Amino acid sequence: MTKRIKGSCTTILVGKKASIDGSTIISRNDDGHEALDPERFVVVNPEDQPKHYQSVISKVKVELPDNPLRYTSIPNSILTNGIWPAAGINSENIAMSATETITTNSRILGLDPYVEGGIGEEDLVTLVLPYIHSAKEGVERLGSLLEEYGTYEPNGIAFSDNDSVWWLETIGGHHWAAERIPDDAYVVAPNRMNIDEFDFDSADTLASADLQKFIEDNNLNPDTNVYNLRHIFGSASIKDTVYNNPRAWYGQKYFNPEAEHDPMEQDLPFICHANRKISIEDVKFVLSSHFENTKYDVYGNGTEDEKTLFRPIGINRNHDVHILQIRNNVPSEIAGIHWLAFGANTFNSVVPFYANVNDTPATYKDADGEFNLNNMYWLSCTTALLGDTDYDLYVDFRNTFELEAMGSYRKIQHDTDADIKKQSSANIQKYLEEANNKLASDSLKRQTKLLGDMVVFGSEKMKLRYNLND
């Protein structure tokens, strides 16, 4: 089987009563094993959706339904290993992010091994998002596909609509479980099995039909009076203590400063309740974070051992960060917002693109393998690389840039939202495409200025210099 090229992501989920404006939010850093892997932002229109799908990695063939919905997507630019759409919002304002690579254990793999010819991260958005009309329906469709075709890897997948957020985790080759995130709750999910206590009788859970019996018949439950799926199907490894758990700890500490947990703790909670309402800016900060204000910050003042002990959330292997927001306080035509930024998250800003469009801006759509500073993927990666050379030198430039950029994007969004009532139904998508182009143009201009300011300022600090009154 072809080597997989993604993984190592971090997910944040926010229920509608936990967000500052009543939106549902699902978000994820789409990380990979390599530092660079160009991505694009596109719209897949119904006529472009395949009817006879075949995976590049596993070669599995899946016949797809008629009448697919339009959806946004963030595919790879280089398709050697397949499309890898990552995330999107369809024309009925249903969002999906796939996937968060998770963990498992030998007990489940001995009973339900992975399926080499099954489905995986490469395939899931294409197979599910164009055919669902609610978040719960997304869980049900994906669950049925897992049971029919199996999977060759463990993954966590998020779905949302304007009312609910659901999180599904695959279990072994064919099993799965999913939970509706409470409206007043949030989740920070790193690369581990995340669902903990699970009520099979709840209206807010779904699972493969035989999962509870499967647990009992095979003596899989280490607990006595509860089903904790992380204990049953997940890991509690040394790697988790340095690679996964600290990311959940830092995100939870940000939203709940009063929480007393250890960053290595194996039983950090899945469902959490913040001490305030959560904004897009909050989500972006956590997904860009590297343990700021702790001794573990890779750019901080800790010892070298402390700074390299834990895997940060923001990392050089971030290929994109997407925040999929379904709003409740606006007309349905503008409810879906696909916030997006490319590259390592330390020196970029998310842009609020409207999802109800037929096309995307060229600077976000046309990335390929050739380096090009007129493309947002390459421009963002270049800025992050320069910023990494001397973080303390450039961080104030970044902070000013992000504040001003987000203010400008929100002003464009506010004006677009306000004017939507003036648009005829036939003109709405064209109007939103124009707004997206304005956002993309503003983003490219501001990111270019940030890079230029950093180059000018940093040039004075180069080691290759000699001064003698000249």
N, C-alpha and C positions, 0 to 999 in steps of 0.2 A: 504494500500500500504506500502511496506517495506520502512523504513526510508532511505533517500538518504545519501550518505557518502562522497560526494565531494562538491565542491563549493568554494567560497571565493578566486578566482584566480585573477591574473593580467596579461594582454595581452599587447604585444608590436608588432606592425606591421611596416615594413620598405619597401618602394618602391625601385625599382632597381636603380633609379637615386639618391636616398637618402642614399644608402649604399656606403661604402668606395670602394668596389670592383665590383659594378654593380650587386650584387646578390639581389634576393628578400628574405625577412626574415619575417617569422611569428613565434612568440615565446610566451610562457606562463608559469607562475608558476602554477603547478597543485596542488592546496591547498585542504585541507579537513577540516572537523569539528573536527577530532581527530589529535593529534600531530603525531602519528605513524600509518602508513598504508602501509606495504611493497609493493613495485612495482618491476616489471621486465622489461627488454628490450628484445624484441623478434622480430622474423620475422614470419609473417603469410604467408605461401606458399599457392598457389591456392588449393591444395588438402586438406588443413586444414581449409579453409573458409567454414562456414556452408551454406547449400543450403536452409534449412528450419530454419529460425531464430526465437527464442522466448526469449523475455526479461524476466529477473528474477524479476525485480521490478514491471512492469506493466502487465506482461504476454502477451503483444501484440505479435502476430505472423506475420512474414513478409516473403514472398517468395522472394528469392534473384535470380538475373540473373545468367546465366551460364558464364563461362570463367572469373572469377575474376582475378585481378592482384595481384601480390605479394606486401606486404607492411610491413614496420616496425611498431611497436606498443609498447606501454608502459602500459600493463594491470596491474590490481591488482594481487598480489600474492595469496591472499585469496579471493576466488570467491563466497563467500556467497551472495553478492549483485550483482553478475554479473561480466562481463569482464572489463568494464570501460577502453577502450584502450587509451584514452587521446589524442594521436597524432601519426602521422606517415607520411612516404613518400612512395608512391607506385612506381612500377617499371617503370612508365613513368615520374617520377620526378614531381609528383603532391603531394603537402603537404596539410595536414589538421590538425587543432588543435581544439578539442572539449571537454569541452566548458568553456566559461566564464559565470558564472551565473550572470544574469542581473536583473533589476528591472522592475516593471510594476505599473499600478494603477487600481483602482476599476472601472473606467469608461470602460476600455477595457474588464476587466474580467466580467463585467455585460453583455456585448454584445457577447463576444466570450470566454466562460469559458474554463479553462484547461480541458483536456481529461484524466481522470484517467487511461484509458487503452491505452494511446498513447505512443509515443516514447520519449526518453529523453537522457540525457548525457551518461547513461550506454551504449546506443545502437549506437550512431550516426556514429562513425568512422567505425564500422563493417558494417553498412548499406550503407555507401557512398564511403569511400576511395577506396575500391577495384574495383570500377566500373566507375571511372571518368578519363578523359583524358585531362582536363584543369581545371583551378581554377573556371572559369565561369560555366563549366559543373557541378562542385561540388555544386555550389549555386543552379543551376537548379534542380539537383537531390534531394538535401535536401529539397528545396522548395516544390517539388511535393510530397515528403513523408510527410511533415508537413500538407499539404492540405488533403492528403488521410487519414492519421492515427491520426493527431493531436498530441499535446504534453501536458505533465502534469507539465511543468515548463518553465520559461523564460531563454533563453540562447543566447550567442553570439558565433559564430563559424567562424574561419579563414580558408581561402584556399589560396594557391599560386601555381604558376608554374614559369618558368624562366622569364616570361614577366610581370605577374600581380599578385596583391594581392587583394583579395576580403574579405569583412566582412559582415556576415549575422546575423541579430538579429530576434529572434522569437517574435511574437506579439500575445498575447492571446493564445487561443488553436490551431488556424489553420492559422493565418496570419503571414507574415514575410516581411522583407525588407533587401536589400543588396546593398552595395556600393563598387565600385572599388576604392581602395586607389590610389590617384595620384602617379605617378612614383617618383616624387620629394618630397614626403611627408612621415610622420610617424604618428603613432597613439599610445597613451597610453590609454588602456581601462580597468578600474576597474569594480567592480560589480554593474553596473548601466546600464540603457539604454544609449548608447553612441552616436548613429547617431543623428546629429542635423539637419541642413538644408538639405532638400532632394528634388531633382528635378526629378519628375516622368517621364519627357520627355527626360532625359539624356541617352546617350548610356552607361554611366558608373553606372547606377542604375538598379536594378531589384526588383520586389516586387510581392506579390500575386496579381492576376489579378484584384481583386475588391478593393484593399486597398484604393486607392484615393476616390472612390465612397463611400466606407465604412466610411471614415472620414467625408465626406460631409453629407451623409445621416443621420449620428448620431451626428452631431454637436460636433465633438471631438476636433476641432482645436482652441486653445486659442489665436492664432496669427491671424493677418489680411491678410498679403500679402506674407506669406511664410509657407511652411510645415516644421516644426521642429519636427522630430519624437520623440526626447527626451521630448519635451513639451507635445506632443500629447499622447504618449503611456508610457512614463517613469515616474520616480518619481522625486520629489525635496524635499526629506524628511530631517528631522534633522539627521537621521542616515547617509544619503549621505554626510552631511557636515563633519562628523568625520570619517566615514568608507571608503567612496569611493573617494570623490572629492580630498582630500589631496594626494592620490596616483597619480592621474592624474597631480595634481599641481607639485609634486616633480619631476616626470618624465619629464614634459614639462620644468620645471626650469633647469633640467640638460642639456637638449638638446638646450634650449634657455634661457641662463642666463639673457638676457636682458628683458625677459617677466615680466610684472608687473601684477600679479594676486594674489588673496587671496586664501589660501589653502582650505577654506570652500566654495568657489564660485560655484554656481550651473551651470553656463553657461561656464565653461571651454571648449575650442574648441575641436571638434572631430579630424579634419584634421589639422595637424601642419607641419611646415617646420623648420628643424633644422638649426643652424648657422654653421654647418659643416657636413661632410659626417660621417655616423654612422657605427661603427664597431661592431663585435660580442662582444668584450670586453665591449663596451658601453652598449649594451643590457643586458649583464650579470650583470653589476654594478647596473643598475636601478632595475632589477628584484631581486637583493639581498639587496636593500637599505632599510634603516631604518631612513630616514631623517637626514643623516649625515650633519654636519656643520649647523644644525638648533637647536633651543631650543626644538624641538619635538623629537630629537633622543633618543630612549629608553636607549641607552648606554651613553648619553651625560650629559651635566652639567645643563640642565634646572631643573625646579622644578618638583616634582613628578607629579603634575597635568599636566604640559606641556608635560612631557615624556610619559604620558599615554593617552593624549587627542586623538591622531589620530592612526588609524590602519596602521602599516608599510607595506611595500611591501614584504620585506624579513621577514618571521615570522616562528615560530616553527611548524606551520602547512603546510609548504612547503613539498610536497611529492616528487616532481621532478620539475626541470626546463628544458624545452626543447626549443631549438632554431633551427628551421627548415630552412635551407639555401639552395636555389636552385641557383647554380652558372651559370654564363654566359661566363666565360673566360676559360672554360675547356671542354674536351669532355663530351658528355651526360652521358657516363658510370660512371663518377665520379662527376656529377653535384650536386647530392643530398647529403647533409651532415646533419645528425641528431645529433646535439650537445645535450649532455645530462649530467645532474648531479642529484643526489638523495639527499633528506633530506633538512633541513633548509639551505638556501643558503648562510648564513654568513661565513661558513667554508668549502666550496666545490669548485670545478672547473668543468666547462663544458668540455666534451671530444668530439672531432669532428669525430663521427663514420660515415663511408661510408654507405649509404642506399642501394646500389646495391649489396646485399649479400643474402645468403640463411640461414644464421645462425648468432647468436650474441655471444660475449664472455661469458663464464660461470659465471664470477664474476658479470656480470650485468644481467644475465638471470635467475640465480638459487635462487633468494631470496624466502624465505617462512616466516612463522611466528616465526621461531626459531632464536634467536639472534646468529649472526655468523660474526665475524670480518673479515672473508675471503670473505664476500659478500659486494659489494659497497654500497648497501642501508644501511645496519646496520653500516658499518664503517663510512659512512658520517654522519649518525644521531648521532653516539657516539662523533665524533669530534665536531659537532655543540653543543652538550650538554655540553661538557667540556668547549668549548669556551665561552658559555653563562654565566658560573659561574664567569668569570672575563674577560670581553671583552678587556679592556685596557691592561691587562697583556698578552693576547695571540694574539692581533690583528696584531702585527708585524710579528709573525710567519705565520699567515694567508696570509699577504700581500706578503711575500717572497715566500711562497709556491705557491700562485696563479700566480705570475709573472713567476717563474721558470717552473711551470707545463704547463702553456699556451705556453711558448716558446718551451718546449719540444714537446708538442702535435703538434704545428704548424710545427716544423722541421720534424716530422714523416709524417705529411700530405704533406708538400712540397716535400719530397723525394718520397713519393708514387705517387703524381701527376706527378712528373718528369719521373718516370719509367713506367708510364702506357702505353706509346707507345711501350714499349718492350714486352708487354704481348699479347699473342694470345687472340682472342675473347673468346675462350673456357676456358681460364684460368683466365679471369679478376675477376670473382666473388671470386674464391679461393684466388687470390692475395689480393683482398680487405678484405676478411675475415682475412687473415694473418695480414694485416695492422691494422684492428680493434682489433685483439688479442694483438698486440704490444701496441696499445694505451691503452687498458684496463689494461694490465700488468703494464705499466708505471704509470697509474692512481692509481692502487691499491698500488703500491710501494710508491708513493709520498704521498698519503693520510695516509698510515700507518706510514710513517716517520713523517708527521705532527703531528699525534696523539701522537707518541712516544716522540717527542721533547716537546710537550705541557705537557705531564705527567712528564717528567724529570724536566723541568723547574718549573712547578707548585708545585711539591712535596716539594720544598724548601720554598714555601710560605704557606704551610698548617698551620692552627691555632693549630692543635694538635701537639705541639712541646714544648721542654724545653731544654735550653742550659746552661750547667755548665762546660765549658772547657772539654766536653767529645766528 
